[in-house]
Amino acid sequence: MFRRKKKDEPTEAPAAPEPTEVWEPAAENEPAAEAAAAPDPATEVAAPANRPDEKRASTTRRGNRVQKVGTVSSDKMQKTVVVRVDRLVLHPKYRRYVRRTSKFMAHDDLGATAGDRVRIVETRPLSAKKRWRVVEIVQKAAK
């Protein structure tokens, strides 16, 4: 069991001394190297959008948005698909895994068809039921 220390008991390790910083003035030719090393805040925000390998949903400006991978169950609407996301949940009484299904309506500019595996990301409300957007088609449906 854990025993609390008494206030008058000494600790095993001595307290570490505080590190002190020594400021040295920069030389005449060092500001150019210092400016190259320090990133500019204005260009730092715009840099991820310019890189093609960066995904748009993973930029730091928007934060970490919820992403889900599911199967398109319906594509009968214009620019809207219904995505079925399956997950396994442990049953509280029987301790067996049970499949639970959720359906999300997502905005689709990529042209996903029924049977495709897609990745959807949470976004602002686009209509009464649409709060998701298709960001990539993971796997096309077998024909």
N, C-alpha and C positions, 0 to 999 in steps of 0.2 A: 504494500500500500504506500501511497505517496505521503511523505512527511514534510510538513512546512518548516521552513527555516525560522529560527527565532531572530528577532531584530538585532540582538547583540552578538549573534554568531558571525564570525568572519567568513567571507567567501573564499573558495579555493583559488581562483585566479585573480591576480591583481588587476586593477582597472588599467586599460590601455591608454596611453597618452593621446591627446587629440592631435591629429596631423595639422600642421600649419602650412599655409600656402605662402610662397614667396613670389611677389610680383616683380617681374623684370620688364623694363621698358623695351619695346620692340625696336630693332635697328631700322635704318632707312630702307633697306632692300627687302625686308621681310613682309610688309603688308600685302604684296602681290601673292605670295605663297599662302598667306593666311586667308586671303579672300577666296582663293581657289579651294582651300580645304573646307571652309565654312559654307554650307549650302544656303542659298537665298530662299527665304520663305515663299516668295511669289512664284519662283520656278519649281519649287518642291511640290506644290499642290498640282501644278499643271503637268508635271513630268509623267505620272502614271497614265494619264489619258492619251499621251502621245505615243507610248510604247504599244506596239501591236500585240505583244505576248501577254500583256496584263489584261485580266478580265475586268469588265466594267463594274460588275457587282462587288468586286473585292477591293475597290479603292477605299482609302482611309477617310475620305471626306464624308461618305455616307454611313460609315460604321459597318458592323457585321450584320448583314441581313440574313434572314432565315432562308435556307435553300433546301429543296426537296427534290427527289428523283422519283418519277412515276411514269405510268403508261397512259397514253392518250386513249380515252374510251369513246370520245365523240368529237368530231370536227365538222359538224353540220352547220355551225354558225360562221358568220364572216369575222375573221381575225380573232376568234375565240375558240379555245379548245377546253374540253373537260378532262382533267388529269386525275387518274386514280392512283393514290399513294397507299401502298400496303405496309403494315408494320406488325411485328410480332410482340405480343404483350403476355407476360407471365400471369396466369390465372391465379388469383389470391388463394382460392381454396384447394384446387386440384394440382397446382404447381406444374401445369402443362402450358406450353405456348399456344396462344390463340391468335389467329390472324384477324387484324382489324383493318378496315378500309376507310379512307377518307377521300372525298371528291372535291377538287378545287377547280374553279373556272379561271382560266389564265388567258391573258392577251398574247396572241401569236402573230408575230411579223415574219417568222421564219418559214411558215408553211408546213407545220407538222401535220401528219395524217394519222388516222386511227391505227393503233398498234405500236406507234413509235415510243421509245423510251426518251423522255425529255427531262431537263433540269429546269425547275421553276424557282423564281426568287420573289420574295415578298416585296410589294410596292404600295404606292398610295392607292386609295380607292379609285378605280377606273370606271366603275358603274355600280349598280346596286349589289351585284354579287361578285364582281371581279376585283380581286385584290392581289393577284399574282401575275407574273410575266414570264414567258418562256425565254430563257437565255441561251440554251443550246439543245440541239438534238443529239442525245448520247448514242442512240442506235436506231437506225431506220427499221421499219417493220418488214418482215420477210413476206415476199409476194407469192 
